[in-house]
Structures are given as C-alpha cells and as structure tokens.
Amino acid sequence: QPFIGDAISVAIMGYVDSAWGIRNSSTMVFAACLLRVVDADKNSSNSEAKSSNAITIAELFRSYPQLSAFLRAVLDASLANKFEGWETSDLPPILPILILLYRVQPSSASDFDSTEHFAKFVPKV
C-alpha cells in the first residue's frame, strides 16, 4: 500500500479547495486511508480498544516517510496562515492531521522512535 501516504497528502490538500465536491471527496479519501492505516479495532465504536495490529507513529512514518515532513509543513503553514498555491486559507487543514495523530496507537515510553516523531509535532500543536 505505498500509495496511502500520497493519498493522505492529497486528501489534506483537498480540504482547502474552494469547490465543495473536492472538499467532500477529500474527506472520503482521508477516511478510507485512515481505515487502511489505523487498525480497524481502533476505528470501532470502542475507541479505547487496544490491538496489537494498530500502527504506531514510528511505523506510520517508517512506512510513509514523506508524510511526516508534509504534515509538519501543513501545520507550519496553518500556524503562519500561509497556504501558498492553495485556493483558500479560510479553512486550515489541521483537523485531519490532528485526527491522524490521535488515532495512531500509543507507543511505550521506551520506544524512542515514536517519542522522537511525536516530539516534532508538539510545538506545532
């Protein structure tokens, strides 16, 4: 599933399009990607379900290495209120990023890779 990282990026870019149809489609693409990336048990009605199949943030960025830099760049642009090349800045696309970060499986305190990845997002959130 090497296309998932790119699909997430494209979906997030679609959140700021001026056309409702593109924003709507972006929401559906993002939801489908989230179901693929994050364990289905975590997406069930029991959000407290812990599963060994769920992905951690380190595994997410190891599988889709370009995604980390893209998400941080979008958060930086949101904080600076700059979306160069995008059609509107009325709706910064931070909600899907926060949802993605929320839905990944928490890692153990001893997992340095996950802690390091989350640390890059803390100042932006």
MONORKA-V931195 format. One record per residue. RES is the residue in one small letter. PHI is phi in degrees with one decimal (none if undefined). PSI is psi in radians with two decimals (* if undefined). NEAR is the number of other C-alpha atoms within 12 Angstrom. Layout:
res: <RES | RES>
phi: <PHI | PHI>
psi: <PSI | PSI>
near: <NEAR | NEAR>
//
This chain:
res: <q | p | f | i | g | d | a | i | s | v | a | i | m | g | y | v | d | s | a | w | g | i | r | n | s | s | t | m | v | f | a | a | c | l | l | r | v | v | d | a | d | k | n | s | s | n | s | e | a | k | s | s | n | a | i | t | i | a | e | l | f | r | s | y | p | q | l | s | a | f | l | r | a | v | l | d | a | s | l | a | n | k | f | e | g | w | e | t | s | d | l | p | p | i | l | p | i | l | i | l | l | y | r | v | q | p | s | s | a | s | d | f | d | s | t | e | h | f | a | k | f | v | p | k | v>
phi: <none | -68.9 | -81.3 | -62.0 | -59.5 | -66.8 | -64.3 | -62.9 | -61.3 | -64.6 | -62.8 | -66.0 | -64.3 | -69.8 | -63.6 | -105.1 | -72.0 | -77.0 | -85.1 | -60.0 | -60.6 | -72.0 | -62.3 | -64.3 | -63.5 | -62.6 | -63.4 | -69.0 | -64.1 | -61.4 | -63.2 | -65.1 | -65.1 | -62.5 | -64.1 | -73.7 | -80.1 | -94.1 | -55.0 | -61.9 | -60.6 | -71.5 | -91.6 | -76.7 | -65.9 | -92.0 | -71.9 | -88.1 | -63.6 | -107.2 | -132.7 | -73.1 | -86.2 | -68.2 | -92.2 | -92.5 | -66.3 | -64.4 | -66.6 | -60.1 | -77.8 | -73.5 | -74.6 | -130.1 | -62.2 | -73.9 | -68.2 | -59.9 | -63.7 | -63.8 | -62.7 | -65.0 | -64.9 | -66.2 | -64.3 | -61.3 | -64.7 | -64.6 | -66.9 | -87.5 | 58.0 | -126.7 | -127.3 | -64.3 | 85.8 | -100.3 | -77.0 | -146.3 | -114.7 | -68.1 | -123.6 | -63.8 | -84.0 | -86.2 | -59.8 | -63.4 | -67.0 | -64.8 | -63.2 | -61.2 | -65.1 | -69.3 | -81.5 | -69.3 | -68.2 | -63.7 | -100.5 | -71.8 | -63.1 | -85.7 | -83.3 | -63.7 | -59.4 | -66.0 | -61.8 | -64.4 | -66.5 | -65.8 | -60.8 | -69.2 | -95.1 | -56.1 | -63.2 | -83.7 | -92.4>
psi: <0.92 | -0.27 | -0.21 | -0.76 | -0.76 | -0.67 | -0.69 | -0.77 | -0.81 | -0.70 | -0.74 | -0.68 | -0.56 | -0.33 | -0.39 | 0.16 | 2.62 | -0.34 | 2.24 | -0.69 | -0.66 | -0.73 | -0.72 | -0.80 | -0.65 | -0.67 | -0.74 | -0.70 | -0.77 | -0.75 | -0.73 | -0.72 | -0.69 | -0.69 | -0.60 | -0.69 | -0.81 | 2.47 | 2.44 | -0.56 | -0.63 | -0.40 | -0.01 | -3.12 | -0.38 | 1.59 | -0.20 | -0.02 | 2.28 | 2.25 | 2.51 | -0.23 | -0.21 | 2.60 | 2.49 | 2.96 | -0.59 | -0.74 | -0.66 | -0.87 | -0.35 | -0.66 | -0.61 | 1.35 | -0.53 | -0.29 | -0.68 | -0.88 | -0.68 | -0.82 | -0.73 | -0.67 | -0.70 | -0.73 | -0.71 | -0.78 | -0.64 | -0.75 | -0.61 | -0.07 | 0.71 | 2.11 | 1.27 | 2.26 | -0.12 | 2.71 | -0.48 | 2.58 | 0.23 | -0.56 | 1.52 | 2.39 | 0.84 | -0.39 | -0.85 | -0.56 | -0.77 | -0.66 | -0.77 | -0.80 | -0.60 | -0.64 | -0.28 | 2.66 | 2.32 | 2.52 | 2.91 | 2.75 | -0.39 | -0.09 | 1.65 | -0.68 | -0.81 | -0.73 | -0.72 | -0.73 | -0.77 | -0.61 | -0.52 | -0.41 | -0.37 | -0.84 | -0.45 | -0.46 | *>
near: <12 | 18 | 18 | 27 | 31 | 23 | 28 | 38 | 33 | 30 | 32 | 41 | 41 | 31 | 36 | 34 | 27 | 17 | 15 | 13 | 14 | 21 | 25 | 20 | 23 | 27 | 30 | 22 | 28 | 34 | 26 | 22 | 29 | 33 | 24 | 28 | 35 | 34 | 26 | 26 | 23 | 28 | 27 | 15 | 9 | 11 | 18 | 15 | 19 | 22 | 21 | 16 | 17 | 27 | 32 | 33 | 35 | 29 | 25 | 35 | 28 | 18 | 20 | 25 | 21 | 21 | 31 | 32 | 18 | 25 | 38 | 28 | 27 | 35 | 30 | 25 | 23 | 27 | 19 | 14 | 19 | 21 | 24 | 16 | 11 | 24 | 19 | 21 | 24 | 16 | 24 | 28 | 40 | 31 | 23 | 33 | 35 | 22 | 21 | 36 | 33 | 23 | 32 | 37 | 31 | 29 | 25 | 13 | 11 | 10 | 16 | 15 | 21 | 27 | 20 | 18 | 28 | 30 | 18 | 22 | 26 | 15 | 12 | 20 | 20>
//
